[in-house]
Amino acid sequence: MKVIQVDHYKQMSEKASDMLFESIKGEKNLVLGLATGGTPVKTYEILTTRINSEKVDMSTVQTINLDEYIGLDAKHLNSYHQYMEDHFFKHVPISPDQTHLPNGVANDLDAECKRYEELIDTIGGVDIQLLGIGSNGHIGFNEPGTPFHETTHVVELAKSTREANARFFSSDEEVPTHAITMGIATIMKSKQVVLLASGKSKADALKQLIEGEVTESCPATVLQNHPNLMIIADHEALSKLSKSTLEQIEANNYISST
Ligand code: PGA
């Protein structure tokens, strides 16, 4: 596990966008796993500027998102389709057939989950999966208690997740109760995982992820078993780590026990 400690949100976003930019520029047929939420907003903004200023060719890139709300169609203001359009897709040279998200209004949701999982395999698997982390330790919408073996599936959102996401909706009641998400097993198949975290509200979850035992009650802890995990987090998000873990991070960016 590699942990890069940065001072603040902007620096986290710069580091993440640098990394993504180099991959987009350097790798043919890149499959980028993308995340939504408040955390990656600035990352997409910086990445967009660099792609355009250096006129980077994205014609062989495919993107695949972690999740989508059930009941919101692609054009809904709060759908993750729309988030991706607003923050990234409409600003860069990428066509709709290169971008993939689960369909939250599919008639047959189980068939949609199967289609999505197969799609990931068909396009060659995810090369780099960008992740945020919920303050309850969720990744994607895999809430505490999700079995680690699950692939893409339908989830009921935790109360804390609906409350956290209510800030994007005009009322609490409008926050969907269910979503389609890549499963933990899907995420673990990615060749590299880059998890971003900023702010005090993520400190407990990050402590669990970095120092805690691997347990389904904190889904992010499964990432301790991922062979290529990079965490980019600011001081506040890392503020609950023990002194010795922080010393290791400050010395060499690596947590040696994993
Ligand atoms: P946030 O969400 O980026 O809006 O904090 C992260 C997550 O829930 O995974």
Residues whose N, C-alpha, C, O or C-beta is under 5 A from the ligand:
A	BS01	PGA	T36 G37 G38 T39 G132 I133 G134 H138 G140
